[in-house]
């Protein structure tokens, strides 16, 4: 069967889908340092060490979280574009993704962009005047707040969206797409700090790669089934 050339919209969709996992990996790694041991040490570091870390990477930190405003909707749409048009699991995934995208943008804006503004403001103060800003940063990252609920909501809706999509895709695409997609859904709920975010991006990349490889074959098999059915009806 002759394969049709991809339409410009299909090419744009494929480029966007391929860019999302790469963006997630870069976003995750931008949170750490060039020293892996130092990056892992920061996972359990206190507020003083985190403030110093954010001060050291404040330009990269701001750039990463500004990009997150576009990245997280793109991640949601990447899974959306993979979904079959009908089915219970597809519907569940779409509902979860609709909730995930604004929730994660809100979390990213407050924790990422908000903290970057505070860090930039703090850098312009004399050391004796920084206590108030330090307290605000500690409250933002280390004290319980409503942001914890938004963060949990974003994580849960991402996991539901990805796992439901994996179940929806299994009948036609099999484990090559569904297993890494479900893995991406689970790992990112642990956090986007490295290595979790980078591993989730890698898993999503494998799922997208396999989906794009198999997409043409699945479409061709559906067309062949329709043609066979039509020919069978005409022969009666």
Biotite code that builds the C-alpha atoms (Angstrom):
import biotite.structure as struc

atoms = struc.array([
    struc.Atom([0.000, 0.000, 0.000], chain_id="A", res_id=1, res_name="UNK", atom_name="CA", element="C"),
    struc.Atom([1.361, 3.412, -0.980], chain_id="A", res_id=2, res_name="UNK", atom_name="CA", element="C"),
    struc.Atom([1.992, 5.720, 1.932], chain_id="A", res_id=3, res_name="UNK", atom_name="CA", element="C"),
    struc.Atom([0.624, 9.240, 1.697], chain_id="A", res_id=4, res_name="UNK", atom_name="CA", element="C"),
    struc.Atom([2.863, 12.216, 2.289], chain_id="A", res_id=5, res_name="UNK", atom_name="CA", element="C"),
    struc.Atom([2.378, 13.888, 5.636], chain_id="A", res_id=6, res_name="UNK", atom_name="CA", element="C"),
    struc.Atom([0.330, 17.085, 5.659], chain_id="A", res_id=7, res_name="UNK", atom_name="CA", element="C"),
    struc.Atom([1.990, 20.217, 7.104], chain_id="A", res_id=8, res_name="UNK", atom_name="CA", element="C"),
    struc.Atom([-0.189, 19.944, 10.239], chain_id="A", res_id=9, res_name="UNK", atom_name="CA", element="C"),
    struc.Atom([0.924, 16.347, 10.757], chain_id="A", res_id=10, res_name="UNK", atom_name="CA", element="C"),
    struc.Atom([4.563, 17.376, 10.407], chain_id="A", res_id=11, res_name="UNK", atom_name="CA", element="C"),
    struc.Atom([4.063, 20.212, 12.926], chain_id="A", res_id=12, res_name="UNK", atom_name="CA", element="C"),
    struc.Atom([2.336, 17.815, 15.330], chain_id="A", res_id=13, res_name="UNK", atom_name="CA", element="C"),
    struc.Atom([5.183, 15.310, 15.073], chain_id="A", res_id=14, res_name="UNK", atom_name="CA", element="C"),
    struc.Atom([7.787, 18.017, 15.670], chain_id="A", res_id=15, res_name="UNK", atom_name="CA", element="C"),
    struc.Atom([5.869, 19.271, 18.718], chain_id="A", res_id=16, res_name="UNK", atom_name="CA", element="C"),
    struc.Atom([5.474, 15.755, 20.112], chain_id="A", res_id=17, res_name="UNK", atom_name="CA", element="C"),
    struc.Atom([9.175, 15.038, 19.647], chain_id="A", res_id=18, res_name="UNK", atom_name="CA", element="C"),
    struc.Atom([10.124, 18.333, 21.285], chain_id="A", res_id=19, res_name="UNK", atom_name="CA", element="C"),
    struc.Atom([8.113, 17.763, 24.473], chain_id="A", res_id=20, res_name="UNK", atom_name="CA", element="C"),
    struc.Atom([10.287, 14.963, 25.972], chain_id="A", res_id=21, res_name="UNK", atom_name="CA", element="C"),
    struc.Atom([13.478, 16.850, 25.109], chain_id="A", res_id=22, res_name="UNK", atom_name="CA", element="C"),
    struc.Atom([12.059, 19.946, 26.766], chain_id="A", res_id=23, res_name="UNK", atom_name="CA", element="C"),
    struc.Atom([11.165, 18.001, 29.907], chain_id="A", res_id=24, res_name="UNK", atom_name="CA", element="C"),
    struc.Atom([14.672, 16.548, 30.165], chain_id="A", res_id=25, res_name="UNK", atom_name="CA", element="C"),
    struc.Atom([16.242, 20.001, 29.744], chain_id="A", res_id=26, res_name="UNK", atom_name="CA", element="C"),
    struc.Atom([13.776, 21.533, 32.231], chain_id="A", res_id=27, res_name="UNK", atom_name="CA", element="C"),
    struc.Atom([14.633, 18.907, 34.833], chain_id="A", res_id=28, res_name="UNK", atom_name="CA", element="C"),
    struc.Atom([18.405, 19.144, 34.431], chain_id="A", res_id=29, res_name="UNK", atom_name="CA", element="C"),
    struc.Atom([18.251, 22.960, 34.630], chain_id="A", res_id=30, res_name="UNK", atom_name="CA", element="C"),
    struc.Atom([17.296, 22.613, 38.301], chain_id="A", res_id=31, res_name="UNK", atom_name="CA", element="C"),
    struc.Atom([20.607, 21.030, 39.298], chain_id="A", res_id=32, res_name="UNK", atom_name="CA", element="C"),
    struc.Atom([24.293, 21.761, 38.935], chain_id="A", res_id=33, res_name="UNK", atom_name="CA", element="C"),
    struc.Atom([27.113, 20.258, 36.907], chain_id="A", res_id=34, res_name="UNK", atom_name="CA", element="C"),
    struc.Atom([28.038, 18.220, 39.971], chain_id="A", res_id=35, res_name="UNK", atom_name="CA", element="C"),
    struc.Atom([25.754, 15.199, 40.303], chain_id="A", res_id=36, res_name="UNK", atom_name="CA", element="C"),
    struc.Atom([26.604, 14.672, 43.981], chain_id="A", res_id=37, res_name="UNK", atom_name="CA", element="C"),
    struc.Atom([25.823, 18.318, 44.730], chain_id="A", res_id=38, res_name="UNK", atom_name="CA", element="C"),
    struc.Atom([22.556, 18.088, 42.803], chain_id="A", res_id=39, res_name="UNK", atom_name="CA", element="C"),
    struc.Atom([21.461, 15.067, 44.837], chain_id="A", res_id=40, res_name="UNK", atom_name="CA", element="C"),
    struc.Atom([22.602, 16.709, 48.073], chain_id="A", res_id=41, res_name="UNK", atom_name="CA", element="C"),
    struc.Atom([20.188, 19.570, 47.377], chain_id="A", res_id=42, res_name="UNK", atom_name="CA", element="C"),
    struc.Atom([17.242, 17.174, 47.597], chain_id="A", res_id=43, res_name="UNK", atom_name="CA", element="C"),
    struc.Atom([17.560, 17.194, 51.372], chain_id="A", res_id=44, res_name="UNK", atom_name="CA", element="C"),
    struc.Atom([19.187, 20.579, 51.796], chain_id="A", res_id=45, res_name="UNK", atom_name="CA", element="C"),
    struc.Atom([17.834, 23.272, 54.076], chain_id="A", res_id=46, res_name="UNK", atom_name="CA", element="C"),
    struc.Atom([16.538, 26.704, 53.146], chain_id="A", res_id=47, res_name="UNK", atom_name="CA", element="C"),
    struc.Atom([19.912, 28.460, 53.367], chain_id="A", res_id=48, res_name="UNK", atom_name="CA", element="C"),
    struc.Atom([21.526, 26.075, 50.887], chain_id="A", res_id=49, res_name="UNK", atom_name="CA", element="C"),
    struc.Atom([18.556, 26.313, 48.543], chain_id="A", res_id=50, res_name="UNK", atom_name="CA", element="C"),
    struc.Atom([18.590, 30.103, 48.599], chain_id="A", res_id=51, res_name="UNK", atom_name="CA", element="C"),
    struc.Atom([22.294, 30.062, 47.763], chain_id="A", res_id=52, res_name="UNK", atom_name="CA", element="C"),
    struc.Atom([21.687, 27.529, 44.980], chain_id="A", res_id=53, res_name="UNK", atom_name="CA", element="C"),
    struc.Atom([18.904, 29.624, 43.452], chain_id="A", res_id=54, res_name="UNK", atom_name="CA", element="C"),
    struc.Atom([21.117, 32.699, 43.687], chain_id="A", res_id=55, res_name="UNK", atom_name="CA", element="C"),
    struc.Atom([23.880, 30.879, 41.798], chain_id="A", res_id=56, res_name="UNK", atom_name="CA", element="C"),
    struc.Atom([21.598, 29.757, 38.968], chain_id="A", res_id=57, res_name="UNK", atom_name="CA", element="C"),
    struc.Atom([18.991, 32.519, 39.023], chain_id="A", res_id=58, res_name="UNK", atom_name="CA", element="C"),
    struc.Atom([19.202, 33.253, 35.269], chain_id="A", res_id=59, res_name="UNK", atom_name="CA", element="C"),
    struc.Atom([18.897, 29.586, 34.320], chain_id="A", res_id=60, res_name="UNK", atom_name="CA", element="C"),
    struc.Atom([16.182, 29.057, 36.946], chain_id="A", res_id=61, res_name="UNK", atom_name="CA", element="C"),
    struc.Atom([14.036, 31.873, 35.549], chain_id="A", res_id=62, res_name="UNK", atom_name="CA", element="C"),
    struc.Atom([14.545, 30.777, 31.930], chain_id="A", res_id=63, res_name="UNK", atom_name="CA", element="C"),
    struc.Atom([13.600, 27.183, 32.763], chain_id="A", res_id=64, res_name="UNK", atom_name="CA", element="C"),
    struc.Atom([10.385, 28.139, 34.535], chain_id="A", res_id=65, res_name="UNK", atom_name="CA", element="C"),
    struc.Atom([9.359, 30.687, 31.930], chain_id="A", res_id=66, res_name="UNK", atom_name="CA", element="C"),
    struc.Atom([9.673, 27.896, 29.375], chain_id="A", res_id=67, res_name="UNK", atom_name="CA", element="C"),
    struc.Atom([7.570, 25.708, 31.667], chain_id="A", res_id=68, res_name="UNK", atom_name="CA", element="C"),
    struc.Atom([4.549, 27.904, 30.896], chain_id="A", res_id=69, res_name="UNK", atom_name="CA", element="C"),
    struc.Atom([4.676, 26.463, 27.360], chain_id="A", res_id=70, res_name="UNK", atom_name="CA", element="C"),
    struc.Atom([6.273, 23.101, 28.189], chain_id="A", res_id=71, res_name="UNK", atom_name="CA", element="C"),
    struc.Atom([3.581, 21.643, 30.452], chain_id="A", res_id=72, res_name="UNK", atom_name="CA", element="C"),
    struc.Atom([0.675, 22.334, 28.064], chain_id="A", res_id=73, res_name="UNK", atom_name="CA", element="C"),
    struc.Atom([2.847, 20.793, 25.334], chain_id="A", res_id=74, res_name="UNK", atom_name="CA", element="C"),
    struc.Atom([3.364, 17.673, 27.475], chain_id="A", res_id=75, res_name="UNK", atom_name="CA", element="C"),
    struc.Atom([-0.384, 17.394, 27.982], chain_id="A", res_id=76, res_name="UNK", atom_name="CA", element="C"),
    struc.Atom([-1.101, 17.874, 24.276], chain_id="A", res_id=77, res_name="UNK", atom_name="CA", element="C"),
    struc.Atom([1.553, 15.314, 23.336], chain_id="A", res_id=78, res_name="UNK", atom_name="CA", element="C"),
    struc.Atom([-0.408, 12.625, 25.172], chain_id="A", res_id=79, res_name="UNK", atom_name="CA", element="C"),
    struc.Atom([-3.708, 14.045, 23.861], chain_id="A", res_id=80, res_name="UNK", atom_name="CA", element="C"),
    struc.Atom([-2.523, 13.713, 20.227], chain_id="A", res_id=81, res_name="UNK", atom_name="CA", element="C"),
    struc.Atom([-1.690, 10.061, 20.824], chain_id="A", res_id=82, res_name="UNK", atom_name="CA", element="C"),
    struc.Atom([-5.151, 9.140, 22.127], chain_id="A", res_id=83, res_name="UNK", atom_name="CA", element="C"),
    struc.Atom([-7.677, 7.157, 20.101], chain_id="A", res_id=84, res_name="UNK", atom_name="CA", element="C"),
    struc.Atom([-10.679, 9.352, 19.221], chain_id="A", res_id=85, res_name="UNK", atom_name="CA", element="C"),
    struc.Atom([-13.128, 7.253, 21.242], chain_id="A", res_id=86, res_name="UNK", atom_name="CA", element="C"),
    struc.Atom([-13.162, 5.012, 24.288], chain_id="A", res_id=87, res_name="UNK", atom_name="CA", element="C"),
    struc.Atom([-13.550, 5.254, 28.052], chain_id="A", res_id=88, res_name="UNK", atom_name="CA", element="C"),
    struc.Atom([-9.827, 5.399, 28.781], chain_id="A", res_id=89, res_name="UNK", atom_name="CA", element="C"),
    struc.Atom([-9.368, 8.142, 26.172], chain_id="A", res_id=90, res_name="UNK", atom_name="CA", element="C"),
    struc.Atom([-12.143, 10.185, 27.788], chain_id="A", res_id=91, res_name="UNK", atom_name="CA", element="C"),
    struc.Atom([-10.648, 9.742, 31.261], chain_id="A", res_id=92, res_name="UNK", atom_name="CA", element="C"),
    struc.Atom([-7.216, 10.736, 29.973], chain_id="A", res_id=93, res_name="UNK", atom_name="CA", element="C"),
    struc.Atom([-8.555, 13.866, 28.270], chain_id="A", res_id=94, res_name="UNK", atom_name="CA", element="C"),
    struc.Atom([-10.391, 15.011, 31.405], chain_id="A", res_id=95, res_name="UNK", atom_name="CA", element="C"),
    struc.Atom([-7.252, 14.491, 33.516], chain_id="A", res_id=96, res_name="UNK", atom_name="CA", element="C"),
    struc.Atom([-5.062, 16.325, 31.005], chain_id="A", res_id=97, res_name="UNK", atom_name="CA", element="C"),
    struc.Atom([-7.474, 19.273, 30.866], chain_id="A", res_id=98, res_name="UNK", atom_name="CA", element="C"),
    struc.Atom([-7.029, 19.605, 34.633], chain_id="A", res_id=99, res_name="UNK", atom_name="CA", element="C"),
    struc.Atom([-3.285, 18.932, 34.595], chain_id="A", res_id=100, res_name="UNK", atom_name="CA", element="C"),
    struc.Atom([-2.261, 21.693, 32.197], chain_id="A", res_id=101, res_name="UNK", atom_name="CA", element="C"),
    struc.Atom([-3.534, 24.750, 34.145], chain_id="A", res_id=102, res_name="UNK", atom_name="CA", element="C"),
    struc.Atom([-2.642, 23.188, 37.499], chain_id="A", res_id=103, res_name="UNK", atom_name="CA", element="C"),
    struc.Atom([0.983, 22.608, 36.575], chain_id="A", res_id=104, res_name="UNK", atom_name="CA", element="C"),
    struc.Atom([1.278, 26.059, 35.000], chain_id="A", res_id=105, res_name="UNK", atom_name="CA", element="C"),
    struc.Atom([0.063, 27.554, 38.299], chain_id="A", res_id=106, res_name="UNK", atom_name="CA", element="C"),
    struc.Atom([2.528, 25.474, 40.340], chain_id="A", res_id=107, res_name="UNK", atom_name="CA", element="C"),
    struc.Atom([5.396, 26.303, 37.982], chain_id="A", res_id=108, res_name="UNK", atom_name="CA", element="C"),
    struc.Atom([4.552, 30.022, 38.019], chain_id="A", res_id=109, res_name="UNK", atom_name="CA", element="C"),
    struc.Atom([4.488, 30.304, 41.801], chain_id="A", res_id=110, res_name="UNK", atom_name="CA", element="C"),
    struc.Atom([7.375, 28.022, 42.743], chain_id="A", res_id=111, res_name="UNK", atom_name="CA", element="C"),
    struc.Atom([9.554, 28.816, 39.745], chain_id="A", res_id=112, res_name="UNK", atom_name="CA", element="C"),
    struc.Atom([8.838, 32.333, 38.490], chain_id="A", res_id=113, res_name="UNK", atom_name="CA", element="C"),
    struc.Atom([7.731, 33.646, 41.891], chain_id="A", res_id=114, res_name="UNK", atom_name="CA", element="C"),
    struc.Atom([10.861, 32.409, 43.643], chain_id="A", res_id=115, res_name="UNK", atom_name="CA", element="C"),
    struc.Atom([13.002, 33.816, 40.839], chain_id="A", res_id=116, res_name="UNK", atom_name="CA", element="C"),
    struc.Atom([11.511, 37.291, 41.395], chain_id="A", res_id=117, res_name="UNK", atom_name="CA", element="C"),
    struc.Atom([12.248, 37.011, 45.122], chain_id="A", res_id=118, res_name="UNK", atom_name="CA", element="C"),
    struc.Atom([15.829, 35.856, 44.481], chain_id="A", res_id=119, res_name="UNK", atom_name="CA", element="C"),
    struc.Atom([16.434, 38.736, 42.079], chain_id="A", res_id=120, res_name="UNK", atom_name="CA", element="C"),
    struc.Atom([15.023, 41.217, 44.599], chain_id="A", res_id=121, res_name="UNK", atom_name="CA", element="C"),
    struc.Atom([17.105, 39.685, 47.397], chain_id="A", res_id=122, res_name="UNK", atom_name="CA", element="C"),
    struc.Atom([20.311, 40.089, 45.382], chain_id="A", res_id=123, res_name="UNK", atom_name="CA", element="C"),
    struc.Atom([19.812, 43.857, 45.419], chain_id="A", res_id=124, res_name="UNK", atom_name="CA", element="C"),
    struc.Atom([19.568, 44.065, 49.200], chain_id="A", res_id=125, res_name="UNK", atom_name="CA", element="C"),
    struc.Atom([22.372, 44.394, 51.702], chain_id="A", res_id=126, res_name="UNK", atom_name="CA", element="C"),
    struc.Atom([22.859, 41.159, 53.729], chain_id="A", res_id=127, res_name="UNK", atom_name="CA", element="C"),
    struc.Atom([21.334, 42.688, 56.861], chain_id="A", res_id=128, res_name="UNK", atom_name="CA", element="C"),
    struc.Atom([18.067, 43.415, 55.010], chain_id="A", res_id=129, res_name="UNK", atom_name="CA", element="C"),
    struc.Atom([17.571, 39.949, 53.497], chain_id="A", res_id=130, res_name="UNK", atom_name="CA", element="C"),
    struc.Atom([15.877, 38.231, 56.442], chain_id="A", res_id=131, res_name="UNK", atom_name="CA", element="C"),
    struc.Atom([12.356, 38.997, 55.246], chain_id="A", res_id=132, res_name="UNK", atom_name="CA", element="C"),
    struc.Atom([12.977, 37.654, 51.739], chain_id="A", res_id=133, res_name="UNK", atom_name="CA", element="C"),
    struc.Atom([14.713, 34.588, 53.156], chain_id="A", res_id=134, res_name="UNK", atom_name="CA", element="C"),
    struc.Atom([11.656, 33.949, 55.312], chain_id="A", res_id=135, res_name="UNK", atom_name="CA", element="C"),
    struc.Atom([9.361, 34.265, 52.296], chain_id="A", res_id=136, res_name="UNK", atom_name="CA", element="C"),
    struc.Atom([11.475, 31.776, 50.333], chain_id="A", res_id=137, res_name="UNK", atom_name="CA", element="C"),
    struc.Atom([11.512, 29.351, 53.242], chain_id="A", res_id=138, res_name="UNK", atom_name="CA", element="C"),
    struc.Atom([7.728, 29.603, 53.539], chain_id="A", res_id=139, res_name="UNK", atom_name="CA", element="C"),
    struc.Atom([7.355, 29.064, 49.799], chain_id="A", res_id=140, res_name="UNK", atom_name="CA", element="C"),
    struc.Atom([9.483, 25.918, 49.602], chain_id="A", res_id=141, res_name="UNK", atom_name="CA", element="C"),
    struc.Atom([9.437, 24.395, 53.070], chain_id="A", res_id=142, res_name="UNK", atom_name="CA", element="C"),
    struc.Atom([6.195, 25.376, 54.828], chain_id="A", res_id=143, res_name="UNK", atom_name="CA", element="C"),
    struc.Atom([2.803, 23.721, 54.190], chain_id="A", res_id=144, res_name="UNK", atom_name="CA", element="C"),
    struc.Atom([0.500, 25.857, 52.070], chain_id="A", res_id=145, res_name="UNK", atom_name="CA", element="C"),
    struc.Atom([-2.285, 25.736, 49.491], chain_id="A", res_id=146, res_name="UNK", atom_name="CA", element="C"),
    struc.Atom([0.401, 25.247, 46.848], chain_id="A", res_id=147, res_name="UNK", atom_name="CA", element="C"),
    struc.Atom([0.953, 21.733, 48.183], chain_id="A", res_id=148, res_name="UNK", atom_name="CA", element="C"),
    struc.Atom([-2.608, 20.856, 47.185], chain_id="A", res_id=149, res_name="UNK", atom_name="CA", element="C"),
    struc.Atom([-2.140, 22.325, 43.720], chain_id="A", res_id=150, res_name="UNK", atom_name="CA", element="C"),
    struc.Atom([1.132, 20.448, 43.355], chain_id="A", res_id=151, res_name="UNK", atom_name="CA", element="C"),
    struc.Atom([-0.472, 17.151, 44.373], chain_id="A", res_id=152, res_name="UNK", atom_name="CA", element="C"),
    struc.Atom([-3.422, 17.804, 42.091], chain_id="A", res_id=153, res_name="UNK", atom_name="CA", element="C"),
    struc.Atom([-1.148, 18.484, 39.138], chain_id="A", res_id=154, res_name="UNK", atom_name="CA", element="C"),
    struc.Atom([0.863, 15.325, 39.817], chain_id="A", res_id=155, res_name="UNK", atom_name="CA", element="C"),
    struc.Atom([-2.206, 13.113, 40.237], chain_id="A", res_id=156, res_name="UNK", atom_name="CA", element="C"),
    struc.Atom([-3.934, 14.396, 37.102], chain_id="A", res_id=157, res_name="UNK", atom_name="CA", element="C"),
    struc.Atom([-0.728, 13.883, 35.088], chain_id="A", res_id=158, res_name="UNK", atom_name="CA", element="C"),
    struc.Atom([-0.438, 10.302, 36.301], chain_id="A", res_id=159, res_name="UNK", atom_name="CA", element="C"),
    struc.Atom([-4.099, 9.548, 35.595], chain_id="A", res_id=160, res_name="UNK", atom_name="CA", element="C"),
    struc.Atom([-3.837, 11.141, 32.151], chain_id="A", res_id=161, res_name="UNK", atom_name="CA", element="C"),
    struc.Atom([-0.725, 9.172, 31.217], chain_id="A", res_id=162, res_name="UNK", atom_name="CA", element="C"),
    struc.Atom([-1.834, 5.804, 32.645], chain_id="A", res_id=163, res_name="UNK", atom_name="CA", element="C"),
    struc.Atom([-5.326, 6.066, 31.130], chain_id="A", res_id=164, res_name="UNK", atom_name="CA", element="C"),
    struc.Atom([-3.721, 6.936, 27.798], chain_id="A", res_id=165, res_name="UNK", atom_name="CA", element="C"),
    struc.Atom([-1.435, 3.910, 28.110], chain_id="A", res_id=166, res_name="UNK", atom_name="CA", element="C"),
    struc.Atom([-4.490, 1.692, 28.618], chain_id="A", res_id=167, res_name="UNK", atom_name="CA", element="C"),
    struc.Atom([-6.280, 3.328, 25.677], chain_id="A", res_id=168, res_name="UNK", atom_name="CA", element="C"),
    struc.Atom([-3.301, 2.791, 23.376], chain_id="A", res_id=169, res_name="UNK", atom_name="CA", element="C"),
    struc.Atom([-2.481, -0.781, 24.431], chain_id="A", res_id=170, res_name="UNK", atom_name="CA", element="C"),
    struc.Atom([-4.925, -2.616, 22.070], chain_id="A", res_id=171, res_name="UNK", atom_name="CA", element="C"),
    struc.Atom([-3.462, -1.019, 18.913], chain_id="A", res_id=172, res_name="UNK", atom_name="CA", element="C"),
    struc.Atom([0.078, -0.007, 19.908], chain_id="A", res_id=173, res_name="UNK", atom_name="CA", element="C"),
    struc.Atom([0.998, -2.587, 22.532], chain_id="A", res_id=174, res_name="UNK", atom_name="CA", element="C"),
    struc.Atom([3.601, -2.414, 25.259], chain_id="A", res_id=175, res_name="UNK", atom_name="CA", element="C"),
    struc.Atom([6.149, -0.467, 23.192], chain_id="A", res_id=176, res_name="UNK", atom_name="CA", element="C"),
    struc.Atom([4.064, 2.689, 23.631], chain_id="A", res_id=177, res_name="UNK", atom_name="CA", element="C"),
    struc.Atom([1.992, 1.911, 26.719], chain_id="A", res_id=178, res_name="UNK", atom_name="CA", element="C"),
    struc.Atom([4.741, 0.785, 29.112], chain_id="A", res_id=179, res_name="UNK", atom_name="CA", element="C"),
    struc.Atom([7.068, 3.817, 28.703], chain_id="A", res_id=180, res_name="UNK", atom_name="CA", element="C"),
    struc.Atom([4.051, 6.147, 28.687], chain_id="A", res_id=181, res_name="UNK", atom_name="CA", element="C"),
    struc.Atom([2.780, 4.729, 31.992], chain_id="A", res_id=182, res_name="UNK", atom_name="CA", element="C"),
    struc.Atom([6.345, 4.939, 33.366], chain_id="A", res_id=183, res_name="UNK", atom_name="CA", element="C"),
    struc.Atom([6.508, 8.632, 32.407], chain_id="A", res_id=184, res_name="UNK", atom_name="CA", element="C"),
    struc.Atom([3.202, 9.148, 34.192], chain_id="A", res_id=185, res_name="UNK", atom_name="CA", element="C"),
    struc.Atom([4.458, 7.531, 37.374], chain_id="A", res_id=186, res_name="UNK", atom_name="CA", element="C"),
    struc.Atom([7.986, 8.961, 37.528], chain_id="A", res_id=187, res_name="UNK", atom_name="CA", element="C"),
    struc.Atom([6.988, 12.600, 36.986], chain_id="A", res_id=188, res_name="UNK", atom_name="CA", element="C"),
    struc.Atom([4.623, 12.408, 39.964], chain_id="A", res_id=189, res_name="UNK", atom_name="CA", element="C"),
    struc.Atom([7.747, 11.940, 42.115], chain_id="A", res_id=190, res_name="UNK", atom_name="CA", element="C"),
    struc.Atom([8.902, 15.409, 41.018], chain_id="A", res_id=191, res_name="UNK", atom_name="CA", element="C"),
    struc.Atom([10.571, 17.124, 38.080], chain_id="A", res_id=192, res_name="UNK", atom_name="CA", element="C"),
    struc.Atom([13.853, 17.635, 39.949], chain_id="A", res_id=193, res_name="UNK", atom_name="CA", element="C"),
    struc.Atom([16.650, 15.471, 38.470], chain_id="A", res_id=194, res_name="UNK", atom_name="CA", element="C"),
    struc.Atom([16.824, 12.601, 37.943], chain_id="A", res_id=195, res_name="UNK", atom_name="CA", element="C"),
    struc.Atom([13.040, 12.026, 38.102], chain_id="A", res_id=196, res_name="UNK", atom_name="CA", element="C"),
    struc.Atom([12.058, 14.667, 35.563], chain_id="A", res_id=197, res_name="UNK", atom_name="CA", element="C"),
    struc.Atom([14.808, 13.604, 33.165], chain_id="A", res_id=198, res_name="UNK", atom_name="CA", element="C"),
    struc.Atom([13.825, 9.913, 33.468], chain_id="A", res_id=199, res_name="UNK", atom_name="CA", element="C"),
    struc.Atom([10.175, 10.829, 32.849], chain_id="A", res_id=200, res_name="UNK", atom_name="CA", element="C"),
    struc.Atom([11.227, 12.794, 29.771], chain_id="A", res_id=201, res_name="UNK", atom_name="CA", element="C"),
    struc.Atom([13.263, 9.851, 28.500], chain_id="A", res_id=202, res_name="UNK", atom_name="CA", element="C"),
    struc.Atom([10.346, 7.446, 29.040], chain_id="A", res_id=203, res_name="UNK", atom_name="CA", element="C"),
    struc.Atom([7.943, 9.829, 27.298], chain_id="A", res_id=204, res_name="UNK", atom_name="CA", element="C"),
    struc.Atom([10.421, 10.179, 24.447], chain_id="A", res_id=205, res_name="UNK", atom_name="CA", element="C"),
    struc.Atom([10.497, 6.403, 23.959], chain_id="A", res_id=206, res_name="UNK", atom_name="CA", element="C"),
    struc.Atom([6.693, 6.286, 23.978], chain_id="A", res_id=207, res_name="UNK", atom_name="CA", element="C"),
    struc.Atom([6.447, 9.091, 21.402], chain_id="A", res_id=208, res_name="UNK", atom_name="CA", element="C"),
    struc.Atom([9.162, 7.529, 19.240], chain_id="A", res_id=209, res_name="UNK", atom_name="CA", element="C"),
    struc.Atom([7.408, 4.158, 19.171], chain_id="A", res_id=210, res_name="UNK", atom_name="CA", element="C"),
    struc.Atom([4.022, 5.789, 18.603], chain_id="A", res_id=211, res_name="UNK", atom_name="CA", element="C"),
    struc.Atom([5.261, 7.749, 15.591], chain_id="A", res_id=212, res_name="UNK", atom_name="CA", element="C"),
    struc.Atom([6.857, 4.612, 14.138], chain_id="A", res_id=213, res_name="UNK", atom_name="CA", element="C"),
    struc.Atom([3.709, 2.526, 14.593], chain_id="A", res_id=214, res_name="UNK", atom_name="CA", element="C"),
    struc.Atom([1.182, 5.246, 13.741], chain_id="A", res_id=215, res_name="UNK", atom_name="CA", element="C"),
    struc.Atom([1.432, 4.707, 9.984], chain_id="A", res_id=216, res_name="UNK", atom_name="CA", element="C"),
    struc.Atom([1.129, 0.945, 10.308], chain_id="A", res_id=217, res_name="UNK", atom_name="CA", element="C"),
    struc.Atom([-1.947, 1.212, 12.519], chain_id="A", res_id=218, res_name="UNK", atom_name="CA", element="C"),
    struc.Atom([-3.606, 3.643, 10.091], chain_id="A", res_id=219, res_name="UNK", atom_name="CA", element="C"),
    struc.Atom([-2.790, 1.381, 7.140], chain_id="A", res_id=220, res_name="UNK", atom_name="CA", element="C"),
    struc.Atom([-4.214, -1.684, 8.914], chain_id="A", res_id=221, res_name="UNK", atom_name="CA", element="C"),
    struc.Atom([-7.426, 0.224, 9.665], chain_id="A", res_id=222, res_name="UNK", atom_name="CA", element="C"),
    struc.Atom([-7.746, 1.299, 6.018], chain_id="A", res_id=223, res_name="UNK", atom_name="CA", element="C"),
    struc.Atom([-7.077, -2.257, 4.870], chain_id="A", res_id=224, res_name="UNK", atom_name="CA", element="C"),
    struc.Atom([-9.746, -3.571, 7.244], chain_id="A", res_id=225, res_name="UNK", atom_name="CA", element="C"),
    struc.Atom([-12.284, -1.067, 5.899], chain_id="A", res_id=226, res_name="UNK", atom_name="CA", element="C"),
    struc.Atom([-11.429, -1.942, 2.288], chain_id="A", res_id=227, res_name="UNK", atom_name="CA", element="C"),
    struc.Atom([-11.722, -5.666, 3.031], chain_id="A", res_id=228, res_name="UNK", atom_name="CA", element="C"),
    struc.Atom([-15.074, -5.136, 4.732], chain_id="A", res_id=229, res_name="UNK", atom_name="CA", element="C"),
    struc.Atom([-16.385, -3.082, 1.798], chain_id="A", res_id=230, res_name="UNK", atom_name="CA", element="C"),
    struc.Atom([-15.227, -5.661, -0.702], chain_id="A", res_id=231, res_name="UNK", atom_name="CA", element="C"),
    struc.Atom([-16.921, -8.378, 1.356], chain_id="A", res_id=232, res_name="UNK", atom_name="CA", element="C"),
    struc.Atom([-20.204, -6.465, 1.359], chain_id="A", res_id=233, res_name="UNK", atom_name="CA", element="C"),
    struc.Atom([-20.043, -5.892, -2.415], chain_id="A", res_id=234, res_name="UNK", atom_name="CA", element="C"),
    struc.Atom([-19.330, -9.558, -3.065], chain_id="A", res_id=235, res_name="UNK", atom_name="CA", element="C"),
    struc.Atom([-22.567, -10.623, -1.343], chain_id="A", res_id=236, res_name="UNK", atom_name="CA", element="C"),
])
